[in-house]
């Protein structure tokens, strides 16, 4: 049986955490930054945990992580 392929888009966006979850970066920090307040941009830098309802889909896209 051949190896399964990882979804390459997902592989660039999600990383496995030590406890078995996935971490992700937040959106809205790429362009049109002049109208966004510094506080908002600073808070968007933080990484978040993938929601519990989405973990199953991410795990399916990343079979070897």
N, C-alpha and C positions, 0 to 999 in steps of 0.2 A: 504494500500500500504506500503511495507517495506521501510525502510530508504535506501537511496543511499549510496554506499560505496565510500570513498575517495581513490584515488590512493596513496598507502602508500609511494611509492618511491617519488612521487611529494610532498607529505606532508612533507617529510624530507628535501626537497630542496628549497621550495618556502614559503615565508611568505607574508601575506597581508600588504600593507602599509596603512597609515592613509587616503591617498587620493584615495584609491581603487585599486591601481595597485599591482604589485607583485615585491618583491625584491629577488635577487638570488646571490649566491656566484660564483666566477669565477673558471674556471678549470685550470689544469696544475700546481697545487701547492701541489701534493701528493708525488711524487717520482721523481728520477733523477734530484735532485735540485742542484747538484754540478756544472753542466754546465750552470745554469741560473744565470744571473747577479743579484746582490742584489737589484738593482733598479727595475728590472722586478718582482722579488719575492715580493717586497714591494708593487708595484702597483697591483699585483694580489690579495692582501689581501682585497681590497676594494669591497664592495657589489655594484651590479648594478641593474638597473631596467630591468625587462623582456621586451623584444621588443614588440611593439604594435601589430605586426603580430602574436606573440605567445601567447598573453594574452587570447584569446578565447580558445585555447587548454588547458592552465593551469586552467582556470576557470571551464572547463568541468571536469578536473581531480580532482578538489577540490570544490565540490558542496557546502560545508558548511563554506567556509572561506570567 
